[in-house]
Amino acid sequence: MFATVDWDAMLTVIWSSLLAGIGATAAYGLAILGGNRAIELGRSGRLGVAAVYGLIGALGVAMVVASIVFGIVVLSSK
């Protein structure tokens, strides 16, 4: 017997996993970029720009934490 494939569900899994993988990686990259540049610019005395990069880094960390919490909620609800 041949198994039938639910192509709609398969495509949903593919695009959502690609989006989650790219999104989580980009968020982690923003956290690293923002933190690194904020420290560099803060040491050189450019506090305004350092604050902006610090905000970008904090936003990246918040996005990573949110994606982890979302993953745990989804896994525990099944």
All heavy atoms as TSV, in Angstrom:
chain	resi	resn	atom	element	x	y	z
A	1	MET	N	N	0.825	-1.182	0.000
A	1	MET	CA	C	0.000	0.000	0.000
A	1	MET	C	C	0.871	1.248	0.000
A	1	MET	O	O	1.878	1.296	0.685
A	1	MET	CB	C	-0.867	0.002	1.256
A	1	MET	CG	C	-2.314	-0.193	0.942
A	1	MET	SD	S	-3.270	-0.315	2.437
A	1	MET	CE	C	-4.136	1.181	2.280
A	2	PHE	N	N	0.443	2.206	-0.745
A	2	PHE	CA	C	1.174	3.461	-0.802
A	2	PHE	C	C	0.579	4.458	0.172
A	2	PHE	O	O	-0.630	4.555	0.322
A	2	PHE	CB	C	1.135	4.045	-2.220
A	2	PHE	CG	C	1.889	3.226	-3.210
A	2	PHE	CD1	C	1.235	2.436	-4.134
A	2	PHE	CD2	C	3.269	3.231	-3.192
A	2	PHE	CE1	C	1.934	1.692	-5.034
A	2	PHE	CE2	C	3.977	2.481	-4.095
A	2	PHE	CZ	C	3.310	1.695	-5.021
A	3	ALA	N	N	1.445	5.206	0.803
A	3	ALA	CA	C	0.988	6.235	1.738
A	3	ALA	C	C	0.654	7.503	0.968
A	3	ALA	O	O	1.312	7.838	-0.022
A	3	ALA	CB	C	2.064	6.524	2.769
A	4	THR	N	N	-0.354	8.186	1.407
A	4	THR	CA	C	-0.691	9.465	0.789
A	4	THR	C	C	-0.003	10.579	1.566
A	4	THR	O	O	0.215	10.486	2.765
A	4	THR	CB	C	-2.208	9.699	0.793
A	4	THR	OG1	O	-2.659	9.707	2.134
A	4	THR	CG2	C	-2.921	8.609	0.002
A	5	VAL	N	N	0.343	11.610	0.846
A	5	VAL	CA	C	1.060	12.740	1.439
A	5	VAL	C	C	0.137	13.954	1.428
A	5	VAL	O	O	-0.467	14.277	0.398
A	5	VAL	CB	C	2.344	13.054	0.649
A	5	VAL	CG1	C	3.036	14.284	1.203
A	5	VAL	CG2	C	3.274	11.863	0.657
A	6	ASP	N	N	0.035	14.599	2.565
A	6	ASP	CA	C	-0.728	15.841	2.663
A	6	ASP	C	C	0.210	16.973	2.239
A	6	ASP	O	O	1.013	17.469	3.021
A	6	ASP	CB	C	-1.222	16.045	4.088
A	6	ASP	CG	C	-2.099	17.280	4.236
A	6	ASP	OD1	O	-2.393	17.927	3.206
A	6	ASP	OD2	O	-2.479	17.584	5.375
A	7	TRP	N	N	0.151	17.346	0.962
A	7	TRP	CA	C	1.101	18.304	0.409
A	7	TRP	C	C	0.944	19.690	1.018
A	7	TRP	O	O	1.921	20.425	1.152
A	7	TRP	CB	C	0.978	18.363	-1.114
A	7	TRP	CG	C	1.511	17.115	-1.736
A	7	TRP	CD1	C	0.802	16.089	-2.280
A	7	TRP	CD2	C	2.888	16.747	-1.841
A	7	TRP	NE1	N	1.641	15.106	-2.717
A	7	TRP	CE2	C	2.939	15.488	-2.462
A	7	TRP	CE3	C	4.082	17.353	-1.471
A	7	TRP	CZ2	C	4.134	14.825	-2.724
A	7	TRP	CZ3	C	5.273	16.690	-1.734
A	7	TRP	CH2	C	5.295	15.446	-2.347
A	8	ASP	N	N	-0.260	20.057	1.395
A	8	ASP	CA	C	-0.469	21.360	2.029
A	8	ASP	C	C	0.263	21.422	3.370
A	8	ASP	O	O	0.949	22.399	3.670
A	8	ASP	CB	C	-1.964	21.620	2.216
A	8	ASP	CG	C	-2.233	23.014	2.740
A	8	ASP	OD1	O	-1.632	23.975	2.198
A	8	ASP	OD2	O	-3.035	23.146	3.684
A	9	ALA	N	N	0.136	20.374	4.153
A	9	ALA	CA	C	0.844	20.324	5.439
A	9	ALA	C	C	2.355	20.268	5.229
A	9	ALA	O	O	3.125	20.893	5.969
A	9	ALA	CB	C	0.377	19.128	6.255
A	10	MET	N	N	2.793	19.523	4.214
A	10	MET	CA	C	4.232	19.413	3.923
A	10	MET	C	C	4.816	20.773	3.535
A	10	MET	O	O	5.885	21.149	4.025
A	10	MET	CB	C	4.457	18.405	2.799
A	10	MET	CG	C	5.912	18.177	2.475
A	10	MET	SD	S	6.772	17.281	3.753
A	10	MET	CE	C	6.168	15.654	3.467
A	11	LEU	N	N	4.141	21.510	2.689
A	11	LEU	CA	C	4.618	22.832	2.297
A	11	LEU	C	C	4.591	23.808	3.467
A	11	LEU	O	O	5.481	24.658	3.592
A	11	LEU	CB	C	3.800	23.371	1.127
A	11	LEU	CG	C	4.020	22.646	-0.201
A	11	LEU	CD1	C	3.064	23.183	-1.264
A	11	LEU	CD2	C	5.453	22.785	-0.667
A	12	THR	N	N	3.603	23.687	4.338
A	12	THR	CA	C	3.550	24.538	5.526
A	12	THR	C	C	4.737	24.277	6.436
A	12	THR	O	O	5.347	25.209	6.960
A	12	THR	CB	C	2.231	24.312	6.293
A	12	THR	OG1	O	1.140	24.598	5.427
A	12	THR	CG2	C	2.156	25.186	7.524
A	13	VAL	N	N	5.080	23.013	6.614
A	13	VAL	CA	C	6.245	22.664	7.435
A	13	VAL	C	C	7.524	23.199	6.810
A	13	VAL	O	O	8.391	23.743	7.503
A	13	VAL	CB	C	6.324	21.132	7.628
A	13	VAL	CG1	C	7.664	20.717	8.194
A	13	VAL	CG2	C	5.206	20.658	8.517
A	14	ILE	N	N	7.650	23.080	5.503
A	14	ILE	CA	C	8.873	23.524	4.829
A	14	ILE	C	C	9.050	25.027	4.943
A	14	ILE	O	O	10.107	25.510	5.345
A	14	ILE	CB	C	8.863	23.071	3.352
A	14	ILE	CG1	C	9.033	21.560	3.269
A	14	ILE	CG2	C	9.963	23.770	2.560
A	14	ILE	CD1	C	8.826	20.987	1.893
A	15	TRP	N	N	8.016	25.813	4.615
A	15	TRP	CA	C	8.215	27.269	4.631
A	15	TRP	C	C	8.332	27.792	6.049
A	15	TRP	O	O	9.081	28.739	6.311
A	15	TRP	CB	C	7.150	28.020	3.836
A	15	TRP	CG	C	5.801	28.162	4.447
A	15	TRP	CD1	C	4.699	27.421	4.181
A	15	TRP	CD2	C	5.391	29.121	5.432
A	15	TRP	NE1	N	3.643	27.843	4.946
A	15	TRP	CE2	C	4.033	28.882	5.723
A	15	TRP	CE3	C	6.041	30.147	6.103
A	15	TRP	CZ2	C	3.326	29.639	6.644
A	15	TRP	CZ3	C	5.321	30.895	7.027
A	15	TRP	CH2	C	3.992	30.639	7.283
A	16	SER	N	N	7.608	27.201	7.005
A	16	SER	CA	C	7.717	27.701	8.375
A	16	SER	C	C	9.067	27.350	8.999
A	16	SER	O	O	9.625	28.140	9.759
A	16	SER	CB	C	6.574	27.175	9.230
A	16	SER	OG	O	6.602	25.772	9.290
A	17	SER	N	N	9.612	26.181	8.671
A	17	SER	CA	C	10.933	25.833	9.209
A	17	SER	C	C	12.021	26.691	8.583
A	17	SER	O	O	12.973	27.089	9.268
A	17	SER	CB	C	11.224	24.355	8.994
A	17	SER	OG	O	11.284	24.045	7.615
A	18	LEU	N	N	11.913	26.988	7.299
A	18	LEU	CA	C	12.876	27.891	6.671
A	18	LEU	C	C	12.803	29.289	7.280
A	18	LEU	O	O	13.833	29.903	7.583
A	18	LEU	CB	C	12.632	27.972	5.165
A	18	LEU	CG	C	13.100	26.787	4.344
A	18	LEU	CD1	C	12.635	26.928	2.900
A	18	LEU	CD2	C	14.606	26.663	4.409
A	19	LEU	N	N	11.598	29.775	7.477
A	19	LEU	CA	C	11.418	31.098	8.069
A	19	LEU	C	C	11.946	31.141	9.497
A	19	LEU	O	O	12.626	32.093	9.891
A	19	LEU	CB	C	9.941	31.490	8.029
A	19	LEU	CG	C	9.595	32.874	8.550
A	19	LEU	CD1	C	10.226	33.934	7.651
A	19	LEU	CD2	C	8.098	33.056	8.582
A	20	ALA	N	N	11.669	30.114	10.270
A	20	ALA	CA	C	12.138	30.077	11.653
A	20	ALA	C	C	13.660	29.963	11.711
A	20	ALA	O	O	14.315	30.622	12.527
A	20	ALA	CB	C	11.494	28.917	12.392
A	21	GLY	N	N	14.237	29.147	10.852
A	21	GLY	CA	C	15.689	28.998	10.842
A	21	GLY	C	C	16.405	30.272	10.449
A	21	GLY	O	O	17.381	30.685	11.096
A	22	ILE	N	N	15.927	30.916	9.429
A	22	ILE	CA	C	16.544	32.170	8.984
A	22	ILE	C	C	16.271	33.278	9.989
A	22	ILE	O	O	17.152	34.078	10.311
A	22	ILE	CB	C	16.031	32.543	7.572
A	22	ILE	CG1	C	16.557	31.531	6.545
A	22	ILE	CG2	C	16.463	33.950	7.193
A	22	ILE	CD1	C	15.923	31.657	5.182
A	23	GLY	N	N	15.059	33.333	10.521
A	23	GLY	CA	C	14.702	34.380	11.479
A	23	GLY	C	C	15.487	34.281	12.777
A	23	GLY	O	O	15.978	35.285	13.304
A	24	ALA	N	N	15.618	33.077	13.309
A	24	ALA	CA	C	16.367	32.901	14.558
A	24	ALA	C	C	17.846	33.208	14.348
A	24	ALA	O	O	18.486	33.829	15.207
A	24	ALA	CB	C	16.186	31.480	15.080
A	25	THR	N	N	18.391	32.806	13.220
A	25	THR	CA	C	19.793	33.096	12.926
A	25	THR	C	C	20.022	34.586	12.755
A	25	THR	O	O	21.014	35.132	13.259
A	25	THR	CB	C	20.229	32.349	11.650
A	25	THR	OG1	O	19.959	30.955	11.829
A	25	THR	CG2	C	21.681	32.550	11.359
A	26	ALA	N	N	19.119	35.258	12.077
A	26	ALA	CA	C	19.243	36.703	11.890
A	26	ALA	C	C	19.109	37.449	13.220
A	26	ALA	O	O	19.832	38.423	13.469
A	26	ALA	CB	C	18.194	37.197	10.899
A	27	ALA	N	N	18.205	36.998	14.075
A	27	ALA	CA	C	18.034	37.638	15.384
A	27	ALA	C	C	19.293	37.477	16.225
A	27	ALA	O	O	19.728	38.420	16.897
A	27	ALA	CB	C	16.828	37.046	16.106
A	28	TYR	N	N	19.883	36.292	16.213
A	28	TYR	CA	C	21.115	36.060	16.965
A	28	TYR	C	C	22.247	36.919	16.397
A	28	TYR	O	O	23.054	37.472	17.139
A	28	TYR	CB	C	21.474	34.578	16.920
A	28	TYR	CG	C	22.558	34.188	17.878
A	28	TYR	CD1	C	22.327	34.181	19.245
A	28	TYR	CD2	C	23.829	33.839	17.423
A	28	TYR	CE1	C	23.321	33.830	20.132
A	28	TYR	CE2	C	24.826	33.483	18.297
A	28	TYR	CZ	C	24.558	33.474	19.658
A	28	TYR	OH	O	25.548	33.132	20.533
A	29	GLY	N	N	22.277	37.058	15.079
A	29	GLY	CA	C	23.280	37.924	14.454
A	29	GLY	C	C	23.108	39.379	14.855
A	29	GLY	O	O	24.091	40.096	15.081
A	30	LEU	N	N	21.859	39.840	14.946
A	30	LEU	CA	C	21.604	41.210	15.397
A	30	LEU	C	C	22.057	41.408	16.835
A	30	LEU	O	O	22.582	42.467	17.186
A	30	LEU	CB	C	20.121	41.553	15.277
A	30	LEU	CG	C	19.605	41.917	13.899
A	30	LEU	CD1	C	18.101	42.145	13.962
A	30	LEU	CD2	C	20.305	43.136	13.355
A	31	ALA	N	N	21.854	40.396	17.676
A	31	ALA	CA	C	22.281	40.493	19.066
A	31	ALA	C	C	23.800	40.625	19.154
A	31	ALA	O	O	24.323	41.459	19.903
A	31	ALA	CB	C	21.806	39.270	19.850
A	32	ILE	N	N	24.509	39.830	18.385
A	32	ILE	CA	C	25.976	39.893	18.397
A	32	ILE	C	C	26.462	41.213	17.812
A	32	ILE	O	O	27.346	41.869	18.381
A	32	ILE	CB	C	26.570	38.702	17.624
A	32	ILE	CG1	C	26.283	37.418	18.383
A	32	ILE	CG2	C	28.063	38.875	17.407
A	32	ILE	CD1	C	26.662	36.166	17.630
A	33	LEU	N	N	25.907	41.620	16.674
A	33	LEU	CA	C	26.311	42.870	16.031
A	33	LEU	C	C	26.059	44.061	16.942
A	33	LEU	O	O	26.949	44.906	17.140
A	33	LEU	CB	C	25.548	43.066	14.720
A	33	LEU	CG	C	25.746	44.412	14.039
A	33	LEU	CD1	C	27.097	44.455	13.352
A	33	LEU	CD2	C	24.630	44.704	13.081
A	34	GLY	N	N	24.865	44.127	17.506
A	34	GLY	CA	C	24.521	45.267	18.353
A	34	GLY	C	C	25.380	45.344	19.595
A	34	GLY	O	O	25.864	46.417	19.964
A	35	GLY	N	N	25.596	44.224	20.240
A	35	GLY	CA	C	26.425	44.223	21.439
A	35	GLY	C	C	27.867	44.591	21.152
A	35	GLY	O	O	28.483	45.386	21.879
A	36	ASN	N	N	28.415	44.028	20.096
A	36	ASN	CA	C	29.811	44.293	19.735
A	36	ASN	C	C	30.020	45.759	19.357
A	36	ASN	O	O	30.945	46.416	19.835
A	36	ASN	CB	C	30.228	43.375	18.588
A	36	ASN	CG	C	31.700	43.446	18.293
A	36	ASN	OD1	O	32.494	43.788	19.159
A	36	ASN	ND2	N	32.066	43.118	17.072
A	37	ARG	N	N	29.166	46.269	18.495
A	37	ARG	CA	C	29.311	47.671	18.064
A	37	ARG	C	C	29.045	48.642	19.208
A	37	ARG	O	O	29.680	49.687	19.291
A	37	ARG	CB	C	28.367	47.969	16.909
A	37	ARG	CG	C	28.697	47.213	15.642
A	37	ARG	CD	C	29.793	47.912	14.865
A	37	ARG	NE	N	30.252	47.114	13.764
A	37	ARG	CZ	C	29.809	47.210	12.513
A	37	ARG	NH1	N	28.864	48.078	12.230
A	37	ARG	NH2	N	30.295	46.431	11.579
A	38	ALA	N	N	28.109	48.317	20.092
A	38	ALA	CA	C	27.824	49.198	21.226
A	38	ALA	C	C	29.041	49.308	22.131
A	38	ALA	O	O	29.382	50.406	22.595
A	38	ALA	CB	C	26.616	48.685	22.009
A	39	ILE	N	N	29.713	48.201	22.380
A	39	ILE	CA	C	30.914	48.233	23.218
A	39	ILE	C	C	32.026	49.016	22.538
A	39	ILE	O	O	32.682	49.867	23.161
A	39	ILE	CB	C	31.360	46.798	23.555
A	39	ILE	CG1	C	30.354	46.156	24.499
A	39	ILE	CG2	C	32.752	46.785	24.172
A	39	ILE	CD1	C	30.572	44.677	24.723
A	40	GLU	N	N	32.237	48.764	21.251
A	40	GLU	CA	C	33.282	49.480	20.501
A	40	GLU	C	C	33.047	50.983	20.501
A	40	GLU	O	O	33.947	51.768	20.789
A	40	GLU	CB	C	33.306	49.000	19.047
A	40	GLU	CG	C	34.161	47.816	18.770
A	40	GLU	CD	C	34.162	47.494	17.285
A	40	GLU	OE1	O	34.065	48.429	16.454
A	40	GLU	OE2	O	34.247	46.312	16.965
A	41	LEU	N	N	31.838	51.371	20.139
A	41	LEU	CA	C	31.533	52.797	20.021
A	41	LEU	C	C	31.473	53.469	21.383
A	41	LEU	O	O	31.810	54.653	21.510
A	41	LEU	CB	C	30.221	52.990	19.265
A	41	LEU	CG	C	30.282	52.594	17.790
A	41	LEU	CD1	C	28.888	52.557	17.187
A	41	LEU	CD2	C	31.174	53.540	17.018
A	42	GLY	N	N	31.063	52.749	22.407
A	42	GLY	CA	C	31.058	53.306	23.758
A	42	GLY	C	C	32.468	53.608	24.248
A	42	GLY	O	O	32.712	54.620	24.909
A	43	ARG	N	N	33.411	52.729	23.906
A	43	ARG	CA	C	34.799	52.953	24.304
A	43	ARG	C	C	35.434	54.112	23.560
A	43	ARG	O	O	36.329	54.771	24.078
A	43	ARG	CB	C	35.622	51.692	24.050
A	43	ARG	CG	C	35.332	50.605	25.039
A	43	ARG	CD	C	36.181	49.399	24.788
A	43	ARG	NE	N	35.842	48.337	25.716
A	43	ARG	CZ	C	36.200	47.091	25.581
A	43	ARG	NH1	N	36.922	46.718	24.535
A	43	ARG	NH2	N	35.847	46.192	26.482
A	44	SER	N	N	34.968	54.344	22.325
A	44	SER	CA	C	35.537	55.446	21.550
A	44	SER	C	C	34.841	56.778	21.832
A	44	SER	O	O	35.202	57.796	21.240
A	44	SER	CB	C	35.481	55.129	20.057
A	44	SER	OG	O	34.155	55.108	19.601
A	45	GLY	N	N	33.830	56.780	22.705
A	45	GLY	CA	C	33.205	58.033	23.104
A	45	GLY	C	C	31.978	58.431	22.307
A	45	GLY	O	O	31.402	59.485	22.540
A	46	ARG	N	N	31.542	57.608	21.377
A	46	ARG	CA	C	30.361	57.924	20.568
A	46	ARG	C	C	29.134	57.279	21.220
A	46	ARG	O	O	28.623	56.270	20.774
A	46	ARG	CB	C	30.569	57.427	19.146
A	46	ARG	CG	C	31.768	58.094	18.490
A	46	ARG	CD	C	32.067	57.553	17.137
A	46	ARG	NE	N	30.935	57.743	16.242
A	46	ARG	CZ	C	30.866	57.187	15.044
A	46	ARG	NH1	N	31.826	56.421	14.610
A	46	ARG	NH2	N	29.813	57.397	14.289
A	47	LEU	N	N	28.666	57.905	22.285
A	47	LEU	CA	C	27.644	57.295	23.125
A	47	LEU	C	C	26.266	57.241	22.466
A	47	LEU	O	O	25.497	56.319	22.722
A	47	LEU	CB	C	27.565	58.041	24.451
A	47	LEU	CG	C	28.855	58.007	25.289
A	47	LEU	CD1	C	28.671	58.803	26.570
A	47	LEU	CD2	C	29.257	56.586	25.578
A	48	GLY	N	N	25.945	58.200	21.635
A	48	GLY	CA	C	24.639	58.198	20.969
A	48	GLY	C	C	24.492	57.023	20.017
A	48	GLY	O	O	23.485	56.307	20.040
A	49	VAL	N	N	25.502	56.830	19.194
A	49	VAL	CA	C	25.466	55.716	18.248
A	49	VAL	C	C	25.578	54.388	18.996
A	49	VAL	O	O	24.951	53.399	18.624
A	49	VAL	CB	C	26.597	55.859	17.196
A	49	VAL	CG1	C	26.572	54.723	16.202
A	49	VAL	CG2	C	26.490	57.190	16.479
A	50	ALA	N	N	26.359	54.386	20.075
A	50	ALA	CA	C	26.484	53.172	20.887
A	50	ALA	C	C	25.141	52.786	21.500
A	50	ALA	O	O	24.816	51.597	21.590
A	50	ALA	CB	C	27.522	53.382	21.979
A	51	ALA	N	N	24.361	53.768	21.901
A	51	ALA	CA	C	23.041	53.481	22.469
A	51	ALA	C	C	22.111	52.875	21.425
A	51	ALA	O	O	21.334	51.964	21.733
A	51	ALA	CB	C	22.435	54.759	23.045
A	52	VAL	N	N	22.207	53.356	20.192
A	52	VAL	CA	C	21.370	52.802	19.122
A	52	VAL	C	C	21.755	51.344	18.870
A	52	VAL	O	O	20.892	50.469	18.748
A	52	VAL	CB	C	21.500	53.645	17.834
A	52	VAL	CG1	C	20.830	52.957	16.663
A	52	VAL	CG2	C	20.926	55.025	18.048
A	53	TYR	N	N	23.053	51.069	18.786
A	53	TYR	CA	C	23.488	49.687	18.592
A	53	TYR	C	C	23.154	48.822	19.805
A	53	TYR	O	O	22.858	47.628	19.661
A	53	TYR	CB	C	24.983	49.619	18.277
A	53	TYR	CG	C	25.272	49.813	16.811
A	53	TYR	CD1	C	25.870	50.978	16.345
A	53	TYR	CD2	C	24.956	48.834	15.888
A	53	TYR	CE1	C	26.143	51.158	15.007
A	53	TYR	CE2	C	25.207	49.006	14.545
A	53	TYR	CZ	C	25.801	50.162	14.108
A	53	TYR	OH	O	26.057	50.339	12.777
A	54	GLY	N	N	23.194	49.394	20.995
A	54	GLY	CA	C	22.777	48.656	22.180
A	54	GLY	C	C	21.304	48.270	22.108
A	54	GLY	O	O	20.916	47.167	22.502
A	55	LEU	N	N	20.490	49.181	21.585
A	55	LEU	CA	C	19.071	48.901	21.400
A	55	LEU	C	C	18.870	47.797	20.362
A	55	LEU	O	O	18.026	46.907	20.545
A	55	LEU	CB	C	18.334	50.171	20.984
A	55	LEU	CG	C	16.829	50.077	20.835
A	55	LEU	CD1	C	16.184	49.748	22.177
A	55	LEU	CD2	C	16.282	51.380	20.294
A	56	ILE	N	N	19.642	47.827	19.290
A	56	ILE	CA	C	19.567	46.772	18.269
A	56	ILE	C	C	19.959	45.425	18.873
A	56	ILE	O	O	19.315	44.403	18.628
A	56	ILE	CB	C	20.455	47.121	17.060
A	56	ILE	CG1	C	19.870	48.299	16.299
A	56	ILE	CG2	C	20.634	45.918	16.131
A	56	ILE	CD1	C	20.765	48.865	15.221
A	57	GLY	N	N	21.014	45.424	19.691
A	57	GLY	CA	C	21.429	44.194	20.342
A	57	GLY	C	C	20.378	43.666	21.302
A	57	GLY	O	O	20.107	42.467	21.350
A	58	ALA	N	N	19.763	44.563	22.068
A	58	ALA	CA	C	18.712	44.154	22.999
A	58	ALA	C	C	17.497	43.615	22.254
A	58	ALA	O	O	16.870	42.634	22.688
A	58	ALA	CB	C	18.317	45.328	23.882
A	59	LEU	N	N	17.171	44.226	21.124
A	59	LEU	CA	C	16.068	43.733	20.307
A	59	LEU	C	C	16.375	42.336	19.769
A	59	LEU	O	O	15.503	41.466	19.755
A	59	LEU	CB	C	15.792	44.703	19.149
A	59	LEU	CG	C	14.662	44.334	18.199
A	59	LEU	CD1	C	13.329	44.382	18.935
A	59	LEU	CD2	C	14.649	45.280	17.016
A	60	GLY	N	N	17.606	42.120	19.347
A	60	GLY	CA	C	18.006	40.789	18.877
A	60	GLY	C	C	17.905	39.742	19.966
A	60	GLY	O	O	17.406	38.633	19.741
A	61	VAL	N	N	18.354	40.078	21.166
A	61	VAL	CA	C	18.259	39.140	22.292
A	61	VAL	C	C	16.793	38.855	22.612
A	61	VAL	O	O	16.413	37.700	22.862
A	61	VAL	CB	C	19.004	39.690	23.530
A	61	VAL	CG1	C	18.694	38.869	24.762
A	61	VAL	CG2	C	20.494	39.727	23.277
A	62	ALA	N	N	15.954	39.886	22.595
A	62	ALA	CA	C	14.526	39.696	22.877
A	62	ALA	C	C	13.876	38.790	21.830
A	62	ALA	O	O	13.038	37.940	22.168
A	62	ALA	CB	C	13.818	41.044	22.925
A	63	MET	N	N	14.269	38.937	20.567
A	63	MET	CA	C	13.720	38.085	19.516
A	63	MET	C	C	14.162	36.638	19.684
A	63	MET	O	O	13.370	35.711	19.459
A	63	MET	CB	C	14.114	38.626	18.145
A	63	MET	CG	C	13.392	39.894	17.784
A	63	MET	SD	S	13.938	40.790	16.301
A	63	MET	CE	C	14.542	39.582	15.201
A	64	VAL	N	N	15.413	36.420	20.088
A	64	VAL	CA	C	15.891	35.051	20.312
A	64	VAL	C	C	15.143	34.418	21.477
A	64	VAL	O	O	14.686	33.268	21.390
A	64	VAL	CB	C	17.419	35.044	20.557
A	64	VAL	CG1	C	17.890	33.698	21.053
A	64	VAL	CG2	C	18.168	35.422	19.291
A	65	VAL	N	N	14.995	35.154	22.566
A	65	VAL	CA	C	14.271	34.625	23.729
A	65	VAL	C	C	12.814	34.350	23.363
A	65	VAL	O	O	12.250	33.313	23.754
A	65	VAL	CB	C	14.385	35.589	24.928
A	65	VAL	CG1	C	13.452	35.195	26.049
A	65	VAL	CG2	C	15.827	35.653	25.416
A	66	ALA	N	N	12.209	35.238	22.602
A	66	ALA	CA	C	10.813	35.034	22.193
A	66	ALA	C	C	10.669	33.800	21.314
A	66	ALA	O	O	9.689	33.048	21.446
A	66	ALA	CB	C	10.292	36.271	21.459
A	67	SER	N	N	11.620	33.559	20.428
A	67	SER	CA	C	11.528	32.370	19.579
A	67	SER	C	C	11.704	31.090	20.398
A	67	SER	O	O	11.049	30.081	20.118
A	67	SER	CB	C	12.546	32.431	18.443
A	67	SER	OG	O	13.856	32.340	18.937
A	68	ILE	N	N	12.555	31.126	21.414
A	68	ILE	CA	C	12.724	29.955	22.282
A	68	ILE	C	C	11.438	29.691	23.064
A	68	ILE	O	O	10.967	28.549	23.136
A	68	ILE	CB	C	13.922	30.152	23.221
A	68	ILE	CG1	C	15.224	30.127	22.425
A	68	ILE	CG2	C	13.938	29.086	24.314
A	68	ILE	CD1	C	16.445	30.542	23.221
A	69	VAL	N	N	10.859	30.739	23.635
A	69	VAL	CA	C	9.615	30.581	24.399
A	69	VAL	C	C	8.486	30.101	23.494
A	69	VAL	O	O	7.712	29.203	23.862
A	69	VAL	CB	C	9.236	31.901	25.100
A	69	VAL	CG1	C	7.839	31.854	25.686
A	69	VAL	CG2	C	10.251	32.228	26.182
A	70	PHE	N	N	8.409	30.644	22.304
A	70	PHE	CA	C	7.370	30.221	21.349
A	70	PHE	C	C	7.534	28.757	20.998
A	70	PHE	O	O	6.556	28.000	20.926
A	70	PHE	CB	C	7.425	31.094	20.098
A	70	PHE	CG	C	6.384	30.709	19.071
A	70	PHE	CD1	C	5.047	30.978	19.290
A	70	PHE	CD2	C	6.747	30.071	17.899
A	70	PHE	CE1	C	4.079	30.626	18.352
A	70	PHE	CE2	C	5.800	29.713	16.962
A	70	PHE	CZ	C	4.467	29.988	17.188
A	71	GLY	N	N	8.758	28.306	20.784
A	71	GLY	CA	C	9.003	26.900	20.482
A	71	GLY	C	C	8.605	25.997	21.624
A	71	GLY	O	O	8.013	24.923	21.404
A	72	ILE	N	N	8.902	26.397	22.843
A	72	ILE	CA	C	8.514	25.582	24.001
A	72	ILE	C	C	7.000	25.529	24.144
A	72	ILE	O	O	6.429	24.467	24.430
A	72	ILE	CB	C	9.181	26.133	25.277
A	72	ILE	CG1	C	10.688	25.894	25.221
A	72	ILE	CG2	C	8.582	25.506	26.533
A	72	ILE	CD1	C	11.470	26.582	26.319
A	73	VAL	N	N	6.323	26.641	23.919
A	73	VAL	CA	C	4.858	26.662	24.017
A	73	VAL	C	C	4.239	25.769	22.959
A	73	VAL	O	O	3.304	24.994	23.240
A	73	VAL	CB	C	4.331	28.116	23.905
A	73	VAL	CG1	C	2.838	28.147	23.684
A	73	VAL	CG2	C	4.719	28.913	25.131
A	74	VAL	N	N	4.754	25.836	21.750
A	74	VAL	CA	C	4.202	25.005	20.666
A	74	VAL	C	C	4.438	23.531	20.966
A	74	VAL	O	O	3.542	22.697	20.778
A	74	VAL	CB	C	4.808	25.403	19.308
A	74	VAL	CG1	C	4.495	24.380	18.238
A	74	VAL	CG2	C	4.308	26.765	18.885
A	75	LEU	N	N	5.614	23.176	21.431
A	75	LEU	CA	C	5.914	21.777	21.721
A	75	LEU	C	C	5.097	21.241	22.892
A	75	LEU	O	O	4.686	20.080	22.888
A	75	LEU	CB	C	7.399	21.594	22.017
A	75	LEU	CG	C	8.320	21.634	20.800
A	75	LEU	CD1	C	9.771	21.564	21.246
A	75	LEU	CD2	C	8.009	20.496	19.855
A	76	SER	N	N	4.850	22.069	23.878
A	76	SER	CA	C	4.115	21.591	25.050
A	76	SER	C	C	2.604	21.548	24.806
A	76	SER	O	O	1.882	20.894	25.563
A	76	SER	CB	C	4.421	22.449	26.263
A	76	SER	OG	O	3.934	23.761	26.072
A	77	SER	N	N	2.125	22.218	23.787
A	77	SER	CA	C	0.679	22.220	23.525
A	77	SER	C	C	0.238	21.032	22.683
A	77	SER	O	O	-0.946	20.794	22.540
A	77	SER	CB	C	0.264	23.511	22.827
A	77	SER	OG	O	0.779	23.546	21.522
A	78	LYS	N	N	1.141	20.279	22.142
A	78	LYS	CA	C	0.772	19.132	21.279
A	78	LYS	C	C	0.504	17.901	22.063
A	78	LYS	O	O	0.979	17.452	22.950
A	78	LYS	CB	C	1.863	18.871	20.248
A	78	LYS	CG	C	2.034	20.000	19.266
A	78	LYS	CD	C	0.913	19.993	18.293
A	78	LYS	CE	C	1.029	21.205	17.379
A	78	LYS	NZ	N	0.069	21.248	16.380
